[in-house]
Amino acid sequence: MKADGIRGMLVKVNHITHRVMLLIAQISILAMIAIVTLTVVLRYCFNTGLSWAEEVPRLLVTVFAFMSCAIGVRDHMHVAVNAFYNTRRIGGRARRFMDVLVDAVVLICGLFMLISGGQRTIKLFGLPGVLPITGISTAWQYLPIPVAGFVMTFDSVLFLLGIVPRGELLYSEAEIDYTDRAAVAAAQKED
């Protein structure tokens, strides 16, 4: 198979993976909203409630948080301190180095989540512990960690290898950082 074929396949897998992650995150947040709303209505209008209404949203918030984290990493929407970065020339060596450094650090974090979260999840699936009301294995609380770690690792590798360009965004629009004088000057030249 040609390099372009592998590259195209990896990009397609990346896009499909993120669509699935987004769908899981959307379902999680909608389910949380529905369950919490139903619980409030039952409690205040009918003086009753659901026994599992605390455990299930707690599981769903973990799923939502880690899936959203992985999605945010894909579009480089993570927290960054750009004071030094913004003083460097766009496309210059210093900015390229810092971009690679950021992707390498995200790769390390993703690997940590994948390995340590995976080990913990596998260990917990082998233990008899369950959540008290639903009877769901406690391992399900930790499963989103290695899943998000895998996706973050996959994204970082694609960025580091240049398979996916840093400017390719799936979920967000390109923004101008108005503290970045070089980016503002470049945007003004385009207009």
Backbone as JSON, one array per atom type, in Angstrom:
{
  "sequence": "MKADGIRGMLVKVNHITHRVMLLIAQISILAMIAIVTLTVVLRYCFNTGLSWAEEVPRLLVTVFAFMSCAIGVRDHMHVAVNAFYNTRRIGGRARRFMDVLVDAVVLICGLFMLISGGQRTIKLFGLPGVLPITGISTAWQYLPIPVAGFVMTFDSVLFLLGIVPRGELLYSEAEIDYTDRAAVAAAQKED",
  "N": [[0.85, -1.19, 0.0], [0.54, 2.22, -0.77], [2.22, 5.16, 0.57], [0.6, 7.44, 0.57], [-1.88, 6.24, 0.54], [-1.95, 4.94, 3.02], [-1.69, 7.16, 4.65], [-4.06, 8.56, 3.98], [-5.92, 6.67, 4.86], [-5.37, 6.66, 7.62], [-6.08, 9.29, 8.3], [-8.8, 9.2, 7.7], [-9.64, 7.24, 9.55], [-9.05, 8.66, 11.85], [-10.91, 10.78, 11.66], [-13.35, 9.37, 11.74], [-13.13, 8.15, 14.25], [-13.23, 10.4, 15.89], [-15.78, 11.35, 15.3], [-17.32, 9.32, 16.42], [-16.52, 9.59, 19.09], [-17.53, 12.16, 19.6], [-20.28, 11.67, 19.28], [-20.71, 9.88, 21.42], [-20.1, 11.59, 23.57], [-22.11, 13.52, 23.22], [-24.45, 11.99, 23.59], [-24.02, 11.24, 26.23], [-24.13, 13.73, 27.63], [-26.73, 14.56, 27.02], [-28.22, 12.48, 28.15], [-27.51, 12.82, 30.85], [-28.65, 15.36, 31.35], [-31.37, 14.75, 30.92], [-31.85, 12.77, 32.91], [-31.24, 14.12, 35.32], [-33.06, 16.25, 35.16], [-35.49, 14.82, 35.15], [-35.29, 13.66, 37.69], [-35.39, 15.92, 39.36], [-37.97, 16.88, 38.76], [-39.54, 14.67, 39.59], [-38.87, 14.63, 42.31], [-39.63, 17.17, 43.35], [-42.23, 17.61, 42.42], [-43.68, 15.26, 42.72], [-42.86, 14.15, 45.05], [-41.08, 11.97, 45.18], [-38.5, 9.82, 43.86], [-35.68, 8.64, 41.9], [-33.81, 5.76, 42.47], [-31.34, 5.29, 41.33], [-30.47, 7.66, 40.34], [-28.3, 9.2, 41.06], [-25.94, 7.74, 40.71], [-25.78, 6.98, 37.94], [-25.69, 9.48, 36.41], [-23.22, 10.31, 37.45], [-21.46, 8.43, 36.39], [-21.86, 9.05, 33.7], [-20.93, 11.7, 33.54], [-18.22, 11.34, 33.8], [-17.67, 9.93, 31.45], [-18.44, 11.89, 29.57], [-16.64, 14.01, 30.22], [-14.02, 12.95, 29.72], [-14.2, 12.13, 27.03], [-14.73, 14.59, 25.82], [-12.4, 15.91, 26.47], [-10.51, 14.54, 24.91], [-11.5, 15.2, 22.4], [-11.11, 17.97, 22.41], [-8.31, 18.1, 22.42], [-7.72, 17.3, 19.86], [-8.28, 19.51, 18.23], [-6.48, 21.3, 19.21], [-7.36, 22.77, 21.44], [-6.66, 22.96, 24.03], [-5.52, 24.22, 27.23], [-3.22, 26.86, 27.13], [-0.23, 28.71, 27.55], [0.71, 31.47, 26.02], [2.57, 33.55, 26.01], [5.37, 33.7, 25.41], [5.41, 32.28, 23.02], [3.83, 33.81, 21.28], [5.49, 35.93, 20.71], [7.26, 35.09, 18.86], [8.19, 34.55, 15.41], [5.73, 33.78, 12.92], [5.63, 30.58, 11.56], [8.27, 30.32, 12.02], [11.36, 28.88, 13.31], [11.34, 28.69, 16.13], [8.61, 28.7, 16.85], [7.76, 26.38, 15.49], [9.27, 24.48, 16.86], [8.13, 24.72, 19.44], [5.51, 23.94, 18.87], [5.91, 21.24, 18.2], [6.93, 20.39, 20.63], [4.69, 20.76, 22.32], [2.91, 18.87, 21.17], [4.38, 16.57, 21.72], [4.35, 16.54, 24.53], [1.6, 16.26, 24.97], [1.32, 13.76, 23.83], [2.78, 12.21, 25.68], [1.18, 12.58, 27.96], [-1.2, 11.42, 27.01], [-0.32, 8.77, 26.61], [0.26, 8.12, 29.27], [-2.32, 8.25, 30.37], [-3.52, 6.21, 28.86], [-1.97, 3.9, 29.5], [-1.73, 3.78, 32.42], [-4.41, 4.23, 33.14], [-5.6, 2.18, 31.69], [-4.45, -0.1, 32.91], [-5.49, 0.15, 35.5], [-8.24, -0.03, 34.98], [-8.45, -2.62, 33.85], [-7.59, -4.08, 36.07], [-9.66, -3.48, 37.89], [-11.86, -4.6, 36.57], [-11.35, -7.23, 37.09], [-11.91, -7.48, 39.74], [-14.38, -7.91, 42.36], [-15.91, -5.59, 42.94], [-18.76, -3.47, 42.88], [-21.03, -0.84, 41.93], [-23.26, 0.46, 44.37], [-26.17, 0.81, 43.97], [-26.89, 0.4, 41.2], [-25.43, -1.85, 40.57], [-23.44, -2.0, 38.71], [-20.19, -2.68, 37.52], [-17.37, -1.24, 39.15], [-15.31, -0.66, 37.48], [-16.25, 0.48, 35.15], [-16.36, 3.18, 35.62], [-13.79, 4.01, 35.21], [-13.09, 3.34, 32.63], [-13.38, 5.32, 30.52], [-10.97, 6.75, 30.72], [-8.59, 5.33, 29.69], [-9.55, 5.1, 27.06], [-9.84, 7.76, 26.15], [-7.16, 8.44, 26.46], [-5.96, 6.8, 24.53], [-7.0, 7.93, 22.17], [-5.99, 10.55, 22.35], [-3.26, 9.96, 22.21], [-3.1, 8.8, 19.68], [-3.9, 10.99, 18.07], [-1.8, 12.78, 18.66], [0.43, 11.41, 17.64], [-0.24, 11.42, 14.92], [-0.12, 14.18, 14.45], [2.59, 14.72, 15.07], [3.91, 13.19, 13.14], [3.17, 14.52, 10.92], [1.0, 13.75, 9.45], [-1.58, 14.63, 9.91], [-2.24, 17.95, 9.49], [-1.46, 20.69, 11.7], [-3.2, 22.83, 11.51], [-5.61, 21.79, 10.66], [-8.9, 21.62, 11.49], [-11.51, 20.04, 13.25], [-13.74, 20.52, 14.88], [-13.84, 23.16, 15.62], [-13.54, 26.66, 14.79], [-11.05, 28.5, 13.07], [-9.28, 30.74, 15.06], [-8.26, 34.06, 15.83], [-5.66, 34.97, 17.82], [-5.57, 37.73, 19.58], [-3.58, 38.7, 21.14], [-1.37, 37.89, 19.92], [0.8, 39.33, 18.06], [2.03, 38.83, 15.6], [0.27, 37.06, 14.33], [-2.02, 38.65, 14.12], [-1.05, 40.65, 12.44], [-0.55, 39.11, 10.14], [-3.15, 38.28, 9.52], [-4.31, 40.71, 8.93], [-2.94, 41.4, 6.62], [-4.02, 39.55, 4.86], [-6.59, 40.48, 4.51]],
  "CA": [[0.0, 0.0, 0.0], [1.31, 3.44, -0.87], [2.24, 6.03, 1.74], [-0.6, 8.29, 0.52], [-3.02, 5.39, 0.9], [-1.91, 4.76, 4.48], [-1.97, 8.48, 5.22], [-5.49, 8.81, 3.81], [-6.65, 5.76, 5.73], [-5.21, 7.13, 9.0], [-6.89, 10.51, 8.46], [-10.2, 8.76, 7.72], [-9.85, 6.59, 10.85], [-9.05, 9.74, 12.83], [-12.18, 11.5, 11.57], [-14.41, 8.46, 12.21], [-12.94, 8.02, 15.7], [-13.72, 11.6, 16.55], [-17.25, 11.4, 15.17], [-17.85, 8.38, 17.43], [-16.29, 10.23, 20.39], [-18.49, 13.25, 19.72], [-21.59, 11.07, 19.49], [-20.75, 9.37, 22.8], [-20.15, 12.75, 24.46], [-23.43, 14.13, 23.09], [-25.41, 11.1, 24.24], [-23.77, 11.32, 27.67], [-24.63, 14.98, 28.2], [-28.2, 14.56, 26.91], [-28.74, 11.55, 29.17], [-27.36, 13.47, 32.16], [-29.66, 16.4, 31.46], [-32.68, 14.1, 31.05], [-31.96, 12.09, 34.21], [-31.28, 15.12, 36.39], [-34.35, 16.95, 35.05], [-36.52, 13.88, 35.63], [-35.15, 13.52, 39.13], [-35.89, 17.15, 39.99], [-39.43, 16.89, 38.61], [-40.1, 13.64, 40.48], [-38.65, 14.97, 43.72], [-40.36, 18.37, 43.79], [-43.64, 17.58, 42.04], [-44.34, 14.02, 43.14], [-42.27, 13.74, 46.33], [-40.46, 10.66, 45.01], [-37.25, 9.95, 43.12], [-35.1, 7.44, 41.3], [-32.72, 5.31, 43.32], [-30.09, 5.27, 40.58], [-30.32, 8.97, 39.72], [-27.01, 9.81, 41.38], [-24.85, 6.92, 40.17], [-25.71, 6.99, 36.48], [-25.09, 10.73, 35.94], [-21.81, 10.35, 37.83], [-20.76, 7.67, 35.35], [-21.96, 9.78, 32.43], [-20.08, 12.89, 33.57], [-16.86, 10.85, 33.54], [-17.61, 9.65, 30.02], [-18.48, 13.16, 28.86], [-15.43, 14.79, 30.47], [-12.84, 12.41, 29.05], [-14.41, 12.19, 25.58], [-14.58, 15.99, 25.44], [-10.98, 16.21, 26.59], [-9.86, 14.0, 23.71], [-11.96, 16.01, 21.26], [-10.43, 19.26, 22.5], [-6.9, 17.93, 22.06], [-7.66, 17.17, 18.4], [-8.27, 20.85, 17.62], [-5.54, 22.11, 19.99], [-8.15, 23.69, 22.24], [-6.24, 22.82, 25.41], [-5.02, 25.42, 27.86], [-1.85, 27.17, 26.73], [0.31, 30.02, 27.9], [1.31, 31.86, 24.75], [3.31, 34.8, 26.14], [6.62, 33.6, 24.65], [5.07, 31.78, 21.69], [3.29, 34.9, 20.47], [6.54, 36.89, 20.33], [8.07, 34.46, 17.81], [7.72, 34.71, 14.04], [4.86, 32.72, 12.42], [6.34, 29.68, 10.68], [9.68, 30.3, 12.39], [11.9, 27.7, 13.98], [10.93, 28.65, 17.54], [7.2, 28.27, 16.91], [7.68, 24.97, 15.09], [9.79, 23.69, 17.98], [7.14, 24.72, 20.52], [4.39, 23.11, 18.41], [6.32, 19.84, 18.35], [7.03, 20.15, 22.07], [3.32, 20.61, 22.84], [2.4, 17.58, 20.72], [5.11, 15.52, 22.45], [3.84, 16.51, 25.91], [0.25, 15.67, 24.9], [1.56, 12.33, 23.59], [3.17, 11.61, 26.96], [-0.03, 12.56, 28.8], [-2.1, 10.41, 26.45], [0.24, 7.45, 26.93], [0.06, 7.91, 30.7], [-3.74, 7.91, 30.57], [-3.77, 4.92, 28.23], [-1.32, 2.8, 30.21], [-2.14, 3.67, 33.82], [-5.86, 4.07, 33.18], [-5.9, 0.83, 31.2], [-4.09, -1.06, 33.95], [-6.47, 0.26, 36.6], [-9.52, -0.54, 34.5], [-8.34, -4.08, 33.76], [-7.54, -4.59, 37.45], [-10.98, -3.36, 38.5], [-12.76, -5.58, 35.95], [-11.07, -8.51, 37.71], [-12.33, -7.45, 41.14], [-15.84, -8.03, 42.48], [-16.56, -4.35, 43.34], [-19.83, -2.92, 42.05], [-21.72, 0.33, 42.47], [-24.29, -0.08, 45.27], [-27.55, 0.83, 43.5], [-27.06, -0.18, 39.87], [-24.73, -3.13, 40.45], [-22.47, -1.9, 37.62], [-18.8, -2.8, 37.97], [-16.71, 0.04, 39.35], [-14.36, -0.46, 36.38], [-16.85, 1.31, 34.11], [-16.04, 4.58, 35.93], [-12.43, 4.3, 34.78], [-12.9, 2.99, 31.23], [-13.15, 6.46, 29.62], [-9.61, 7.28, 30.82], [-7.71, 4.78, 28.64], [-10.1, 5.37, 25.73], [-9.41, 9.12, 25.81], [-5.71, 8.39, 26.34], [-5.64, 6.23, 23.23], [-7.33, 8.91, 21.12], [-5.02, 11.63, 22.46], [-1.99, 9.43, 21.71], [-3.28, 8.64, 18.22], [-3.87, 12.34, 17.49], [-0.45, 13.34, 18.8], [1.31, 10.74, 16.68], [-0.57, 11.94, 13.59], [0.41, 15.54, 14.35], [4.06, 14.68, 15.07], [4.37, 12.64, 11.87], [2.74, 15.41, 9.84], [-0.09, 13.14, 8.7], [-2.66, 15.6, 10.05], [-1.64, 19.27, 9.75], [-1.93, 21.34, 12.93], [-4.27, 23.78, 11.21], [-6.86, 21.12, 10.3], [-9.81, 21.64, 12.63], [-12.74, 19.26, 13.06], [-14.86, 20.97, 15.69], [-13.8, 24.58, 15.93], [-13.14, 27.54, 13.71], [-9.77, 29.15, 13.32], [-9.43, 31.98, 15.81], [-7.07, 34.9, 15.9], [-5.27, 35.36, 19.17], [-5.25, 39.15, 19.43], [-2.33, 39.01, 21.85], [-0.32, 37.43, 19.01], [0.99, 40.43, 17.1], [2.38, 38.29, 14.28], [-0.95, 36.49, 13.73], [-2.89, 39.77, 13.77], [-0.47, 41.29, 11.24], [-0.77, 38.2, 9.01], [-4.58, 38.32, 9.2], [-4.59, 42.02, 8.31], [-2.4, 41.35, 5.26], [-4.93, 38.74, 4.05], [-7.79, 41.26, 4.22]],
  "C": [[0.89, 1.24, 0.0], [1.23, 4.26, 0.41], [1.01, 6.94, 1.75], [-1.85, 7.51, 0.9], [-3.1, 5.17, 2.41], [-2.26, 6.07, 5.16], [-3.48, 8.79, 5.14], [-6.33, 7.93, 4.71], [-6.57, 6.22, 7.18], [-6.04, 8.39, 9.27], [-8.37, 10.14, 8.54], [-10.54, 8.1, 9.06], [-9.91, 7.65, 11.95], [-10.39, 10.47, 12.83], [-13.34, 10.63, 12.09], [-14.34, 8.31, 13.73], [-13.51, 9.23, 16.42], [-15.21, 11.8, 16.38], [-17.9, 10.5, 16.22], [-17.69, 9.0, 18.83], [-17.3, 11.35, 20.63], [-19.89, 12.72, 19.98], [-21.73, 10.55, 20.92], [-20.86, 10.53, 23.79], [-21.54, 13.41, 24.41], [-24.5, 13.29, 23.78], [-25.26, 11.19, 25.75], [-24.37, 12.59, 28.26], [-26.15, 15.05, 28.12], [-28.82, 13.63, 27.94], [-28.62, 12.15, 30.56], [-28.43, 14.52, 32.36], [-31.04, 15.79, 31.68], [-32.86, 13.48, 32.43], [-32.07, 13.11, 35.34], [-32.59, 15.89, 36.35], [-35.49, 16.07, 35.56], [-36.48, 13.72, 37.14], [-35.7, 14.73, 39.87], [-37.41, 17.2, 39.92], [-40.07, 15.87, 39.56], [-40.0, 14.04, 41.95], [-39.55, 16.12, 44.16], [-41.84, 18.36, 43.43], [-44.37, 16.37, 42.6], [-43.79, 13.45, 44.44], [-41.71, 12.31, 46.29], [-39.15, 10.86, 44.24], [-36.82, 8.62, 42.53], [-33.9, 7.02, 42.14], [-31.36, 5.41, 42.63], [-29.73, 6.64, 39.99], [-29.03, 9.7, 40.11], [-25.86, 9.05, 40.73], [-24.7, 7.05, 38.66], [-25.18, 8.32, 35.96], [-23.61, 10.87, 36.32], [-20.96, 9.56, 36.84], [-20.73, 8.45, 34.03], [-21.09, 11.04, 32.4], [-18.62, 12.5, 33.33], [-16.69, 10.58, 32.05], [-17.54, 10.96, 29.24], [-17.17, 13.94, 29.01], [-14.23, 14.25, 29.69], [-13.0, 12.38, 27.53], [-14.22, 13.62, 25.08], [-13.12, 16.43, 25.5], [-10.24, 15.75, 25.34], [-10.25, 14.8, 22.46], [-11.25, 17.36, 21.25], [-8.97, 19.2, 22.11], [-6.77, 17.89, 20.54], [-7.56, 18.52, 17.71], [-7.36, 21.82, 18.37], [-6.29, 23.18, 20.79], [-7.78, 23.58, 23.72], [-5.67, 24.13, 25.92], [-3.56, 25.62, 27.44], [-1.48, 28.56, 27.22], [1.16, 30.44, 26.71], [2.19, 33.11, 24.83], [4.61, 34.76, 25.33], [6.34, 33.2, 23.21], [4.64, 32.91, 20.77], [4.34, 35.93, 20.06], [7.43, 36.34, 19.21], [7.4, 34.61, 16.45], [6.85, 33.51, 13.62], [5.65, 31.9, 11.4], [7.83, 29.59, 10.99], [10.06, 29.05, 13.15], [11.39, 27.57, 15.42], [9.48, 28.18, 17.68], [7.05, 26.81, 16.51], [8.17, 24.06, 16.21], [8.76, 23.6, 19.1], [5.9, 23.9, 20.14], [4.7, 21.63, 18.59], [6.4, 19.48, 19.83], [5.65, 19.93, 22.69], [2.74, 19.25, 22.43], [3.09, 16.43, 21.44], [4.61, 15.41, 23.89], [2.43, 15.91, 25.94], [0.36, 14.17, 24.65], [1.91, 11.62, 24.89], [1.97, 11.52, 27.89], [-1.02, 11.5, 28.32], [-1.62, 9.0, 26.75], [0.06, 7.12, 28.41], [-1.39, 7.51, 30.99], [-4.06, 6.53, 30.02], [-3.22, 3.78, 29.08], [-1.82, 2.68, 31.65], [-3.65, 3.51, 33.96], [-6.3, 2.7, 32.7], [-5.6, -0.23, 32.24], [-5.1, -1.05, 35.09], [-7.82, -0.32, 36.19], [-9.51, -2.06, 34.42], [-8.32, -4.7, 35.16], [-8.93, -4.58, 38.08], [-12.0, -4.31, 37.87], [-12.54, -6.97, 36.56], [-11.49, -8.6, 39.17], [-13.86, -7.46, 41.23], [-16.58, -6.73, 42.8], [-17.59, -3.85, 42.35], [-20.39, -1.67, 42.72], [-22.95, -0.14, 43.24], [-25.71, -0.16, 44.71], [-27.72, 0.08, 42.19], [-26.41, -1.55, 39.72], [-23.72, -3.16, 39.3], [-21.06, -1.99, 38.21], [-18.16, -1.42, 38.1], [-15.7, 0.34, 38.23], [-14.93, 0.46, 35.31], [-16.6, 2.8, 34.37], [-14.7, 4.98, 35.35], [-12.19, 4.02, 33.3], [-12.7, 4.19, 30.3], [-11.71, 7.0, 29.65], [-8.69, 6.66, 29.77], [-8.24, 5.01, 27.22], [-9.67, 6.76, 25.28], [-7.9, 9.17, 25.64], [-5.27, 7.83, 25.0], [-5.87, 7.25, 22.12], [-6.35, 10.08, 21.15], [-3.66, 11.2, 21.92], [-2.02, 9.32, 20.19], [-3.19, 10.0, 17.53], [-2.47, 12.92, 17.53], [0.52, 12.72, 17.82], [1.03, 11.26, 15.27], [-0.05, 13.36, 13.4], [1.93, 15.52, 14.24], [4.62, 14.15, 13.75], [3.97, 13.5, 10.67], [1.62, 14.83, 8.99], [-1.32, 14.05, 8.74], [-2.0, 16.95, 10.34], [-2.26, 19.92, 10.99], [-3.11, 22.26, 12.68], [-5.59, 23.12, 10.85], [-7.74, 20.99, 11.54], [-11.06, 20.83, 12.3], [-13.93, 19.92, 13.73], [-14.9, 22.47, 15.94], [-13.41, 25.36, 14.69], [-11.8, 28.16, 14.07], [-10.01, 30.49, 14.01], [-8.13, 32.75, 15.74], [-6.86, 35.25, 17.36], [-4.79, 36.8, 19.08], [-4.08, 39.58, 20.29], [-1.13, 38.59, 21.02], [-0.16, 38.45, 17.9], [1.26, 39.9, 15.69], [1.14, 37.73, 13.58], [-1.91, 37.61, 13.31], [-2.37, 40.46, 12.52], [-0.69, 40.42, 10.01], [-2.23, 38.23, 8.58], [-4.94, 39.64, 8.51], [-4.06, 42.08, 6.88], [-3.33, 40.59, 4.32], [-6.17, 39.53, 3.65], [-7.54, 42.28, 3.2]]
}
